[in-house]
Amino acid sequence: MPIKLAANAYGKNAVNLSRVLRHAGHHEFRQVSVSVQLTGDFEAAHTVGDNALILPTDTQKNTVYALAREYFTGPIEEFGLVLARHFVARNPQVSKARIEIVEHLYQRMSFDGQAHPHAFVGGGSEKRRAAVELRADGTTTVWAGLKGLLLLKTADSGFVGYPKDEYTVLPETTDRILATECEAEWEYTAADLDFETQYQQIRTNLLRTFAGHQSLSVQHTLYAIGEEILKSNDAVKEVSLVMPNKHHIPFNLEPFGQTNTNEVFVATDAPFGYITGTVVRG
Ligand SMILES: O=c1[nH]c(=O)c2[nH]c(=O)[nH]c2[nH]1
Protein backbone atom coordinates (compact mmCIF):
# COMPACT_ATOMS: atom_id res chain seq x y z
CA MET A 1 0.00 0.00 0.00
CA PRO A 2 1.50 3.39 -0.97
CA ILE A 3 2.38 5.73 1.84
CA LYS A 4 2.18 9.49 1.57
CA LEU A 5 2.50 12.62 3.65
CA ALA A 6 -0.78 13.92 5.04
CA ALA A 7 -1.38 17.10 7.04
CA ASN A 8 1.77 18.97 7.98
CA ALA A 9 2.85 22.44 9.00
CA TYR A 10 5.91 24.03 10.51
CA GLY A 11 7.12 27.28 12.00
CA LYS A 12 8.72 28.95 15.00
CA ASN A 13 6.91 28.88 18.33
CA ALA A 14 7.35 31.15 21.33
CA VAL A 15 9.16 34.03 19.67
CA ASN A 16 9.28 36.16 22.79
CA LEU A 17 9.46 39.82 21.98
CA SER A 18 9.24 43.01 23.97
CA ARG A 19 8.85 46.45 22.48
CA VAL A 20 9.33 49.93 23.89
CA LEU A 21 7.52 52.75 22.14
CA ARG A 22 9.37 55.93 23.05
CA HIS A 23 7.21 59.04 23.10
CA ALA A 24 8.37 62.49 24.15
CA GLY A 25 7.07 62.41 27.72
CA HIS A 26 6.36 58.73 28.30
CA HIS A 27 7.09 55.21 27.13
CA GLU A 28 4.78 52.33 26.20
CA PHE A 29 5.81 48.74 26.91
CA ARG A 30 4.51 45.60 25.24
CA GLN A 31 5.55 41.97 25.63
CA VAL A 32 4.30 39.16 23.43
CA SER A 33 4.96 35.58 22.50
CA VAL A 34 4.50 34.98 18.76
CA SER A 35 4.10 31.65 16.98
CA VAL A 36 4.32 31.22 13.22
CA GLN A 37 2.88 28.17 11.48
CA LEU A 38 3.13 27.69 7.72
CA THR A 39 1.18 25.22 5.62
CA GLY A 40 2.06 24.61 1.98
CA ASP A 41 4.10 22.65 -0.53
CA PHE A 42 6.57 21.01 1.82
CA GLU A 43 6.25 17.45 0.59
CA ALA A 44 9.72 17.17 -0.95
CA ALA A 45 11.31 18.28 2.31
CA HIS A 46 9.66 15.36 4.08
CA THR A 47 9.98 12.67 1.44
CA VAL A 48 13.39 13.35 -0.15
CA GLY A 49 14.99 15.92 2.13
CA ASP A 50 14.82 18.74 -0.43
CA ASN A 51 14.71 22.03 1.52
CA ALA A 52 14.32 24.29 -1.51
CA LEU A 53 10.88 25.44 -0.33
CA ILE A 54 11.58 25.50 3.41
CA LEU A 55 11.88 29.04 4.74
CA PRO A 56 13.98 28.35 7.86
CA THR A 57 12.18 28.79 11.16
CA ASP A 58 15.20 30.87 12.18
CA THR A 59 14.38 33.31 9.38
CA GLN A 60 10.76 33.31 10.50
CA LYS A 61 11.87 34.25 14.01
CA ASN A 62 14.09 37.05 12.72
CA THR A 63 11.24 38.34 10.57
CA VAL A 64 9.05 38.70 13.67
CA TYR A 65 11.66 40.92 15.38
CA ALA A 66 12.47 42.87 12.22
CA LEU A 67 8.84 43.68 11.40
CA ALA A 68 8.10 44.53 15.05
CA ARG A 69 10.12 47.72 14.87
CA GLU A 70 7.85 49.29 12.25
CA TYR A 71 4.61 47.35 12.63
CA PHE A 72 4.14 46.31 16.27
CA THR A 73 2.69 49.59 17.42
CA GLY A 74 -1.00 48.71 17.84
CA PRO A 75 -3.20 45.75 18.75
CA ILE A 76 -1.76 42.26 18.42
CA GLU A 77 -4.40 41.36 15.80
CA GLU A 78 -2.88 43.96 13.46
CA PHE A 79 0.68 42.74 13.99
CA GLY A 80 -0.53 39.20 13.32
CA LEU A 81 -2.05 40.34 10.02
CA VAL A 82 1.20 42.05 9.00
CA LEU A 83 3.20 38.89 9.69
CA ALA A 84 0.73 36.58 7.93
CA ARG A 85 0.67 38.84 4.87
CA HIS A 86 4.45 38.96 4.80
CA PHE A 87 4.91 35.18 4.84
CA VAL A 88 2.18 34.53 2.25
CA ALA A 89 3.27 37.34 -0.11
CA ARG A 90 6.97 36.36 -0.06
CA ASN A 91 6.57 32.59 -0.27
CA PRO A 92 4.46 31.20 -3.13
CA GLN A 93 4.87 27.69 -1.70
CA VAL A 94 2.91 28.79 1.42
CA SER A 95 -0.83 28.12 1.12
CA LYS A 96 -1.67 29.29 4.64
CA ALA A 97 0.10 31.26 7.36
CA ARG A 98 -1.20 31.10 10.90
CA ILE A 99 0.12 33.56 13.47
CA GLU A 100 -0.69 33.22 17.15
CA ILE A 101 0.19 35.97 19.61
CA VAL A 102 -0.15 35.97 23.39
CA GLU A 103 0.34 39.29 25.14
CA HIS A 104 1.41 39.93 28.75
CA LEU A 105 -0.60 42.78 30.18
CA TYR A 106 1.77 45.17 31.93
CA GLN A 107 -0.07 48.13 33.41
CA ARG A 108 1.43 51.57 33.81
CA MET A 109 2.20 52.41 37.44
CA SER A 110 0.25 55.27 38.93
CA PHE A 111 0.96 57.25 42.11
CA ASP A 112 -1.41 59.78 43.64
CA GLY A 113 -3.41 59.81 40.41
CA GLN A 114 -0.26 60.49 38.36
CA ALA A 115 0.59 57.99 35.61
CA HIS A 116 4.26 57.07 35.73
CA PRO A 117 6.00 57.73 32.40
CA HIS A 118 8.11 54.58 32.24
CA ALA A 119 7.36 52.14 35.10
CA PHE A 120 4.96 49.22 34.79
CA VAL A 121 3.48 46.47 36.94
CA GLY A 122 2.68 42.95 35.72
CA GLY A 123 -0.93 42.21 34.84
CA GLY A 124 -1.18 38.94 36.77
CA SER A 125 -2.23 35.71 35.12
CA GLU A 126 -4.48 37.30 32.53
CA LYS A 127 -3.16 37.30 28.96
CA ARG A 128 -4.63 38.68 25.77
CA ARG A 129 -4.42 36.48 22.70
CA ALA A 130 -5.02 36.65 18.97
CA ALA A 131 -4.73 34.30 16.03
CA VAL A 132 -4.69 35.19 12.35
CA GLU A 133 -4.92 32.85 9.39
CA LEU A 134 -4.28 34.04 5.87
CA ARG A 135 -4.65 31.75 2.87
CA ALA A 136 -2.91 32.30 -0.45
CA ASP A 137 -6.30 33.13 -2.03
CA GLY A 138 -6.59 36.05 0.40
CA THR A 139 -9.11 34.47 2.78
CA THR A 140 -8.37 35.95 6.18
CA THR A 141 -9.69 34.88 9.58
CA VAL A 142 -9.01 36.68 12.83
CA TRP A 143 -9.65 35.32 16.30
CA ALA A 144 -9.13 37.23 19.53
CA GLY A 145 -9.48 36.32 23.16
CA LEU A 146 -7.97 36.03 26.56
CA LYS A 147 -6.81 33.40 29.00
CA GLY A 148 -5.80 33.18 32.63
CA LEU A 149 -8.58 35.59 33.62
CA LEU A 150 -9.49 34.83 37.26
CA LEU A 151 -13.18 35.50 37.94
CA LEU A 152 -14.98 35.00 41.22
CA LYS A 153 -18.32 35.97 42.77
CA THR A 154 -19.59 35.37 46.28
CA ALA A 155 -23.33 35.49 45.54
CA ASP A 156 -25.89 34.69 42.82
CA SER A 157 -24.53 31.20 42.16
CA GLY A 158 -26.05 27.82 42.94
CA PHE A 159 -26.12 24.23 41.71
CA VAL A 160 -29.26 22.13 42.29
CA GLY A 161 -31.48 19.67 40.47
CA TYR A 162 -28.77 17.31 39.24
CA PRO A 163 -29.21 13.53 39.15
CA LYS A 164 -28.26 11.65 42.33
CA ASP A 165 -26.99 8.09 42.49
CA GLU A 166 -25.26 5.94 45.12
CA TYR A 167 -22.02 7.89 44.59
CA THR A 168 -23.51 11.36 44.99
CA VAL A 169 -22.52 13.22 48.13
CA LEU A 170 -22.49 16.78 46.78
CA PRO A 171 -25.10 18.82 48.66
CA GLU A 172 -27.37 21.04 46.63
CA THR A 173 -26.72 24.72 47.20
CA THR A 174 -28.33 27.98 46.18
CA ASP A 175 -25.49 30.04 47.63
CA ARG A 176 -21.94 29.16 46.69
CA ILE A 177 -18.79 30.81 45.45
CA LEU A 178 -18.46 30.74 41.67
CA ALA A 179 -14.86 30.94 40.54
CA THR A 180 -13.06 30.18 37.32
CA GLU A 181 -9.92 30.88 35.34
CA CYS A 182 -11.57 31.90 32.13
CA GLU A 183 -10.27 31.28 28.64
CA ALA A 184 -12.19 32.84 25.78
CA GLU A 185 -11.67 32.95 22.04
CA TRP A 186 -13.99 34.57 19.54
CA GLU A 187 -13.90 34.68 15.75
CA TYR A 188 -14.44 37.98 13.99
CA THR A 189 -16.51 38.34 10.84
CA ALA A 190 -13.95 40.69 9.24
CA ALA A 191 -10.25 41.48 9.22
CA ASP A 192 -10.44 45.29 9.08
CA LEU A 193 -12.03 46.05 12.43
CA ASP A 194 -11.02 48.42 15.22
CA PHE A 195 -9.59 45.48 17.16
CA GLU A 196 -8.77 47.48 20.27
CA THR A 197 -12.30 48.82 20.73
CA GLN A 198 -13.83 45.43 19.94
CA TYR A 199 -11.58 43.68 22.44
CA GLN A 200 -12.29 46.09 25.27
CA GLN A 201 -16.07 45.97 24.65
CA ILE A 202 -16.13 42.17 24.55
CA ARG A 203 -13.99 41.81 27.68
CA THR A 204 -16.25 44.25 29.53
CA ASN A 205 -19.35 42.34 28.36
CA LEU A 206 -17.79 39.12 29.61
CA LEU A 207 -17.10 40.59 33.05
CA ARG A 208 -20.49 42.30 33.30
CA THR A 209 -22.36 39.14 32.38
CA PHE A 210 -20.37 37.03 34.84
CA ALA A 211 -21.07 39.53 37.62
CA GLY A 212 -24.76 40.05 36.91
CA HIS A 213 -25.83 36.52 36.04
CA GLN A 214 -28.09 34.52 38.37
CA SER A 215 -25.98 31.42 37.86
CA LEU A 216 -27.57 27.97 38.07
CA SER A 217 -24.29 26.32 37.01
CA VAL A 218 -20.98 27.14 35.35
CA GLN A 219 -22.54 25.85 32.11
CA HIS A 220 -25.42 28.32 32.53
CA THR A 221 -23.02 31.23 33.02
CA LEU A 222 -20.75 30.13 30.15
CA TYR A 223 -23.73 30.21 27.79
CA ALA A 224 -24.95 33.56 29.14
CA ILE A 225 -21.53 35.10 28.50
CA GLY A 226 -21.36 33.74 24.95
CA GLU A 227 -24.94 34.84 24.24
CA GLU A 228 -24.32 38.37 25.52
CA ILE A 229 -21.12 38.76 23.47
CA LEU A 230 -22.90 37.64 20.30
CA LYS A 231 -25.94 39.84 20.98
CA SER A 232 -23.95 42.99 21.61
CA ASN A 233 -21.12 42.59 19.06
CA ASP A 234 -22.15 42.16 15.42
CA ALA A 235 -18.52 41.66 14.44
CA VAL A 236 -18.30 38.41 16.42
CA LYS A 237 -19.20 35.19 14.62
CA GLU A 238 -18.80 32.70 17.47
CA VAL A 239 -17.34 32.46 20.96
CA SER A 240 -15.60 29.53 22.63
CA LEU A 241 -15.18 29.53 26.39
CA VAL A 242 -13.26 27.35 28.81
CA MET A 243 -14.40 27.81 32.40
CA PRO A 244 -12.87 25.39 34.89
CA ASN A 245 -14.81 25.27 38.15
CA LYS A 246 -12.39 26.47 40.83
CA HIS A 247 -14.14 24.93 43.79
CA HIS A 248 -14.46 26.68 47.14
CA ILE A 249 -15.90 24.07 49.49
CA PRO A 250 -17.47 25.10 52.82
CA PHE A 251 -15.23 23.95 55.67
CA ASN A 252 -16.91 21.99 58.46
CA LEU A 253 -16.44 24.07 61.62
CA GLU A 254 -18.83 21.94 63.73
CA PRO A 255 -16.00 19.93 65.41
CA PHE A 256 -14.88 23.29 66.83
CA GLY A 257 -18.34 24.22 68.06
CA GLN A 258 -18.82 26.81 65.35
CA THR A 259 -21.41 27.22 62.64
CA ASN A 260 -20.06 27.99 59.20
CA THR A 261 -22.47 30.53 57.79
CA ASN A 262 -20.98 30.17 54.32
CA GLU A 263 -17.93 32.22 55.20
CA VAL A 264 -14.97 29.81 55.48
CA PHE A 265 -14.02 27.57 52.55
CA VAL A 266 -11.35 25.17 51.37
CA ALA A 267 -10.04 26.52 48.09
CA THR A 268 -9.11 23.39 46.17
CA ASP A 269 -6.78 23.15 43.18
CA ALA A 270 -7.56 19.60 42.12
CA PRO A 271 -9.55 17.87 41.00
CA PHE A 272 -11.56 20.55 39.28
CA GLY A 273 -14.62 20.65 37.06
CA TYR A 274 -13.77 21.47 33.45
CA ILE A 275 -16.54 23.17 31.52
CA THR A 276 -16.16 24.21 27.87
CA GLY A 277 -18.54 25.39 25.20
CA THR A 278 -18.90 27.27 21.93
CA VAL A 279 -21.81 29.65 21.35
CA VAL A 280 -22.76 30.45 17.75
CA ARG A 281 -25.46 32.33 15.83
CA GLY A 282 -28.52 30.66 14.32
O1 LIG B 1 -21.70 24.49 37.92
C1 LIG B 1 -21.47 23.28 38.09
N1 LIG B 1 -21.54 22.42 37.05
C2 LIG B 1 -21.30 21.09 37.17
O2 LIG B 1 -21.36 20.33 36.17
C3 LIG B 1 -20.95 20.62 38.45
N2 LIG B 1 -20.62 19.40 38.94
C4 LIG B 1 -20.34 19.54 40.27
O3 LIG B 1 -19.98 18.62 41.02
N3 LIG B 1 -20.50 20.85 40.64
C5 LIG B 1 -20.87 21.53 39.52
N4 LIG B 1 -21.13 22.84 39.33
The ligand as an SDF file (V2000), in Angstrom:
LIG
                    3D

 12 13  0  0  0  0  0  0  0  0999 V2000
  -21.7040   24.4860   37.9170 O   0  0  0  0  0  0  0  0  0  0  0  0
  -21.4660   23.2830   38.0890 C   0  0  0  0  0  0  0  0  0  0  0  0
  -21.5380   22.4230   37.0460 N   0  0  0  0  0  0  0  0  0  0  0  0
  -21.2950   21.0940   37.1730 C   0  0  0  0  0  0  0  0  0  0  0  0
  -21.3590   20.3310   36.1730 O   0  0  0  0  0  0  0  0  0  0  0  0
  -20.9460   20.6250   38.4460 C   0  0  0  0  0  0  0  0  0  0  0  0
  -20.6170   19.3970   38.9410 N   0  0  0  0  0  0  0  0  0  0  0  0
  -20.3410   19.5430   40.2680 C   0  0  0  0  0  0  0  0  0  0  0  0
  -19.9770   18.6250   41.0240 O   0  0  0  0  0  0  0  0  0  0  0  0
  -20.4960   20.8460   40.6360 N   0  0  0  0  0  0  0  0  0  0  0  0
  -20.8670   21.5340   39.5230 C   0  0  0  0  0  0  0  0  0  0  0  0
  -21.1250   22.8390   39.3260 N   0  0  0  0  0  0  0  0  0  0  0  0
  1  2  2  0
  2  3  1  0
  2 12  1  0
  3  4  1  0
  4  5  2  0
  4  6  1  0
  6  7  1  0
  6 11  2  0
  7  8  1  0
  8  9  2  0
  8 10  1  0
 10 11  1  0
 11 12  1  0
M  END
$$$$
